[in-house]
Structures are given as C-alpha cells and as structure tokens.
Amino acid sequence: MSLNWTTLDPWELPEWMYGQQSGSDTLPAAYALAHPSELVAHVAERFPARSTAGGFSVRLEDDERMLRTVLGLVSELDGRRASRDEPAEEGGRFGVPTAVTAEYSLYVDGVQPVGPGGRITVYGRARRLEAAFHLRRTRLGGRWRDPGDIAREALAAFGGELTPDETLRAAFGYYEASGWEQQDLLRPVFVVLAERLRRDDEPRWRLASVHAASDVDEAPPTAGIESVTGCA
Amino acid sequence: MAALRIGVAWSTHFPGGGWLNKIRYRRLRYSYRAPSFVAEGMTAGGNVLSFLRFDEGLTLADLDGTTTALASAVDFFYVSSHGTCSSSQYKLILHSGEWPVSGADLGNLGPAVATFDTCDLVDLTDANWQAPWQTAGLSLRLLLGFASPATVAENSTLRGREFTAKILAGDPIGPAWLQAVHQNGYPNTDQAIALGFGDDQADADWALHDMTLADLRKPRQLDTPVIEVAVCH
C-alpha cells in the first residue's frame, strides 16, 4: 500500500495527531541504528553493490531474482515486512513512461515509512535497484508527545499561518532517511507538508517539516531527524 | 574525458517586485544545497566551474542575452529556485525578475544538459507542453526538472549529491536525475522529469536513457528535435 497523505485545515492538525496516537495499540518503539558498515558487510557477502551511507545500489541482470534476494535480506537482517506500493502520482496517466517499475515500503512493527528511506525501488529500464534502509539494534522506550505541542511546532515551521490557497498535508509513521544520509535513530514522527498546489499564474511550491511523535528515553527530541526539523 | 564547463546558480529570496513578491515567493533557504553539491562534485571530478551565481548576483540580463547568456557558455547548467509554468510557458524566478525560458534560450552554443531544480518545468496537463522546447538549439541533449512542485528541504536537496555521484561514476545522466529526485523525496510527492533531444526517436531515446558525461559534446544535426520523455513515477 502506498503512502496516503491526509489533507487538513491547520486547526484540525492537533486533533488529527491525537487520533493517530490514540489509534495505535501501543506506542511505536524507537530504535538505535547500526553503523552503515554492518549493512555494507552483509551485502558484500552476497552480491556486488555500490554502498551509500544508508543503503546500497545494485546493477540488475535478473530483476525478479535480485528483488527476491534483497527483500529476503531485509527480512533476514531486520525483520521487516515489505509491502508493494501503488504509485499515486504516476506519469503514466499522462502517457509518459515512468522510471520506477516496482517499489516496496519497508514497515517497522506494522508502521509505514514516511521519509525518503525505508524503501526498495526498482528502475527497470535503467537496470538498477536502490535500497534505502538502516539496520535496527537497540529498542528504546518512550512516551507520546502532546499533540498540541507538536502541531504548534509544525505550524511554526511554516511561519505560523497559511493563506486560503495553501494546503496542509500530513502523515504519521517512521522517518527513515535516504540512502545518502547516515542516521543513528529511527523514531515515529509526523511529516507535515505545506504546499501551494493550485495551477494558475502564481507559483506552486512545497515545504516539508518533520516532528517527533514521541519522546525517546535518553535521546534528544531531534535525534534521528536532525536534518529535517524546522522550516524547509 | 575532456574537462566539462560547469555553471551553477540559485536564488534563496525574492525581494524584487516589491512586497507582493515576498508573499508570492516563499523564501527557499536550502536552494543553495543541490547546486553546491553539483559544483563541488563536478569540480572534484576534474571539470571546470565556469560560473557560480546566486541571489542578487544572478540577474535576468545575465541569462537572457542582454549582457550575456550564462547557460550557453557551459556544457552542464544547474539552477535551483522557484519556477512556474502557465500556458506552456516556463519561468525561472530570480532574486529580482523572471526569466521566461524556452528551447530557443538553450543549446545554441551550450549547454548539453540543463537542469532546472524548480517547481513545474512542464505542466503535463497541458496538451502542448512540449511546444516551447521544440526550438532548442543543437547542443541541448537533455533537459531535467520537475513536472510537479519540488520540495526544497535539507534532506530532499541531497538529490544534488546523489545525481552528481552517479553521473561521475559513469551512470547515464537522465536516469540518474530521475533516481536522485525519487530516492531523496517524500513518498508520492516530487515528480522528476527528463527530456531527451535527438535527430530521430532512437537518438532522442539514447539522449534520455543512455547519454553519460563522456558523451556530452555530441550535438544534434537537425534544427527541429525529436523529444523523448520520462518521469520518475
């Protein structure tokens, strides 16, 4: 299942965040992440790959076989469930070929990834598979943050107010960085987008901000999301 | 491979045009990042940085030929800012002013690759979206950008780093752009687009899917290009 963003009025944000928190059976755990060299070593034992700070890239010869191998690796090393995505904004509806031919979201304890990472992506024509995920190590406890505080923080990141033709969208899940970022903590977050999407003579734009959904024992509130907190 | 001429530029704030533009154009505090990754990577790879312009140092007269046409003087051009597309007309928004860009502005001497790291290089809902690019000069082989809003955030601008690393490693340029945007974006948001220009369909397909940095100085022969296109998702 692909990620669905929820469109909200700014005043709805705290209640929606509370709903996401109260709808979870338990508080999603945070995880300290292994050093990227661990994943690199595991991959190097199995097949040739180009390694990055938080993932790897493989030249495809046999798409299906390599995809099965990588999905097996994700399950074996990190116990993650992979779910095939259906792209929501596919260029195909305009008759334009798409580079992505298959994509899988890597769920953590049943919770979806909402950042650039936590994905396996196949680029069929380019004969390339990109994997962006980090190995988990220690499970860390914590407690939900106050949704009112989180919502205020999120709106402040966009200057405190939106005009009527600007849109707010949000999603809840784990923030996993792209394969080009080293990350040391995986934690549940709210991602909030402020956008101007209307097509007219005015410019469109998209800003993003990420906010911790919980306080994690022995970790500062920005741990794991250092590069994405605050106004984009 | 002979050293390529690289040009990068960006705009972070938009005071020109008075108070209205300050409201219309949100400040892009991280728009410097992707072009900076490109400049750093490409020069470390042995290429020559011909220009690096930003904010008040990047004017319409620098781009539209009034005093100079910066993009035409390089092989590889990368700019990040706001962009709009209305009635098939793309405009690059500058610190002061707007540059209405069409194919005629690109590829007469250079560049071979032009990347507009902005929102809305094209509007795919417009049936005539390819028309402005049919006038591209012979040197232009690849036009890269977005067919959607483009997130400008600290993490998403890592697309500049991934794009550069891949093409320096010998990966084809068009696919590297589509992958770099997709891999560093939030799910179901930024839609990268790549347009390959050729003398016929096979040539345009080669430019779009297979052209690497080693192939950059192979201009087209015919005035009117065939255009092949792909998006990331």
Interface residues (C-beta under 8 A of the other chain):
Chain A: S2 L3 W5 R50 D85 P87 A88 E89 E90 G91 F94 V96 P97 T98 A99 V100 E103 S105 P113 V114 G115 P116 R119 T121 Y123 R125 A126 R128 E130 A132 T163 A177 S178 G179 W180 E181 V191 L193 E195 R196 L197 R199 D200 D201 E202 P203 R204 W205 R206 L207 A208 S227 V228 C231 A232
Chain B: I23 R24 Y25 R26 R29 Y30 H82 G83 T84 S86 I93 C119 D120 D123 L124 T125 A147 S148 P149 A150 T151 V152 A153 E154 N155 S156 L158 R161 E162 A169 P172 P175 L178 Q179 H182 Q183 N184 G185 Y186 P187 N188 T189 D190 Q191 I193 H209 V229 A230 V231 C232 H233
